[in-house]
């Protein structure tokens, strides 16, 4: 699906934006597939990955709860089906070399998105989100614990005291809302939703090959004006 072209895009640096939520398993898998597609390219350094905020469940409580309980609260149905779906995604993740903890918890992610926007000010937004998500899905950390969020932020050179201030207040809330609104305007109805240089968009966790095709298509579009000029 095409999206509106951004005429101001730099031709020597291409931004790939991923609308994602921390607790979304397909965002976790898709992010790594996209990274692999970029890393496999000889011009990998040309691409800059950016995470954009999207809330899959904005009404989720702040208190963490089991994944099955969260699903039952919002959708109902058979809890065994939730476990089966989780095990299926776990198998996919494991085959791609990714850890996937079935015992992780679910909670509201709005505050984590706010901290991610704080991290973006120092150019660490993607790294912060990615490390928090990876360690969450591996079962290593509880991302809903303030001390844990501060520890991850500090490991990336961010000011831990400022992170605590952000968590305690409402800074960057408007940035989160703006991201969600912009994603919806571009066609995001779920996540992951990936936008390549504001030329091409892809919904869902695509394969490495499909992401690679989108990158090929994008570079061809970007290079065309230079070739014709």
C-alpha positions, 0 to 999 in steps of 0.5 A, a space after each residue: 500500500 502506498 502512502 503520501 510521498 514526503 518530498 523533503 526526504 533525504 536521499 542519502 539517509 532513509 528513515 524506516 518508521 515502525 508503529 509498535 507497542 511494547 507488549 505486541 508479540 508480532 511487533 517483537 518478531 517483525 522488528 527483528 525480521 525488519 532489522 535482518 532485512 536491513 542488515 543483509 543489505 550492502 547499504 545497511 547504514 543508509 537506513 535509520 529505524 525509528 519506533 513510533 507509538 501505538 497502543 494496542 490496548 489503551 484501556 489496559 490497567 497499569 497493574 500487570 496481569 497474565 496474558 490470558 487474563 488480559 485477553 479474557 477481560 477484553 475478548 472473552 472466549 476460551 483461555 486455552 485458545 490464548 495459550 495455543 496462540 501464544 505457543 504458536 508465536 513462541 514457536 515462530 520466534 524460537 525458529 528465528 532465534 528469538 526467546 519468547 516467555 509465555 509467563 510474561 505479563 500485560 499492562 498499560 504501555 502509555 508511560 513506556 511510550 512516554 519514556 521512549 519519546 524522552 529517549 528519542 531526544 537523545 537519539 536513543 528511542 529505538 534502542 530504548 524500546 528495542 532493549 526493553 522489548 527484547 528483555 521483556 520477551 526473553 523473561 528477563 525483566 518486568 518493563 512495568 517496574 519503574 526501577 527496571 525502566 530506569 536501569 534500561 535507560 541508564 544502560 543507554 546513557 540516559 539520565 535515570 533521574 529524568 526518567 523517573 520524573 517522566 514516569 511520575 508526570 505526564 511529559 510526552 503524553 502529547 507525543 504519544 497521542 500524536 504518533 497514534 493519530 499519525 499512524 491512523 492517518 497513514 492507514 495503521 489499524 494494528 501493529 506492527 505497521 511499517 512505513 518506508 521513507 513515507 513512500 511504502 507501507 506494510 501492515 503486520 509482521 512480514 517475512 524478511 524477504 518481503 521487508 527486503 523487497 520493500 527496501 529494494 522498491 524504496 531505494 529504486 524510488 529514491 534513486 530515480 530522481 537522481 538518475 533522471 536528473 
